Amino acid sequence: MPDANRFVKSVYRKNLQLGVIQETGYGRMNTIAELVGDFQSEGNSTGIIYSTTRKEAEKICGSLKKR
């Protein structure tokens, strides 16, 4: 779309942490659990984990609940 408007703005907010995990399988779940543990040990009680599908989100949630 050559005539499309482009909007560029900073999304930095000091109260947000963003990260990407590029692991697969069991190693990925361990990394997610470790990050959640670190997050909670810093006194945080809420957070959002994005995933590609609802099925994957439910798998992550189930794995975290078992720990």
C-alpha positions as CSV (number, residue, x, y, z in Angstrom):
1,M,0.0,0.0,0.0
2,P,2.2,2.8,-1.2
3,D,-0.2,5.6,-0.1
4,A,-0.9,4.2,3.4
5,N,-0.2,6.4,6.4
6,R,2.5,5.2,8.7
7,F,2.4,6.1,12.4
8,V,5.5,5.5,14.5
9,K,5.4,6.1,18.2
10,S,7.4,4.8,21.1
11,V,5.8,2.1,23.2
12,Y,8.3,2.3,26.1
13,R,6.7,2.2,29.5
14,K,8.8,1.7,32.6
15,N,6.1,-0.6,34.2
16,L,6.1,-3.0,31.2
17,Q,8.5,-5.8,30.4
18,L,8.5,-7.4,27.0
19,G,10.3,-10.5,25.9
20,V,10.3,-13.2,23.3
21,I,11.1,-16.8,23.9
22,Q,12.5,-18.7,21.0
23,E,12.6,-22.2,22.5
24,T,10.4,-25.2,21.8
25,G,9.2,-28.1,23.8
26,Y,10.0,-28.8,27.4
27,G,12.8,-26.2,27.5
28,R,10.3,-23.5,26.6
29,M,8.0,-24.4,29.5
30,N,10.9,-24.3,31.9
31,T,12.0,-20.9,30.6
32,I,8.4,-19.5,30.9
33,A,8.1,-20.9,34.5
34,E,11.5,-19.4,35.4
35,L,10.5,-16.0,34.1
36,V,7.1,-16.2,35.9
37,G,9.0,-17.1,39.1
38,D,11.4,-14.2,38.7
39,F,8.4,-11.9,38.0
40,Q,6.6,-13.0,41.2
41,S,9.8,-12.8,43.3
42,E,10.0,-9.1,42.4
43,G,6.6,-8.6,44.0
44,N,4.5,-8.7,40.9
45,S,1.2,-10.5,41.0
46,T,-0.3,-10.1,37.5
47,G,1.1,-10.5,34.0
48,I,0.2,-11.5,30.5
49,I,1.7,-14.3,28.5
50,Y,0.9,-14.1,24.8
51,S,0.9,-17.3,22.6
52,T,0.1,-18.0,19.0
53,T,-3.1,-20.1,19.7
54,R,-5.7,-20.6,22.4
55,K,-4.6,-24.3,22.6
56,E,-1.0,-23.2,23.3
57,A,-2.2,-20.7,25.9
58,E,-4.1,-23.5,27.7
59,K,-1.0,-25.7,27.5
60,I,1.1,-23.0,29.1
61,C,-1.5,-22.3,31.7
62,G,-1.8,-26.0,32.6
63,S,1.9,-26.4,32.9
64,L,2.3,-23.4,35.2
65,K,-0.6,-24.6,37.4
66,K,1.2,-27.9,37.9
67,R,4.3,-26.2,39.3
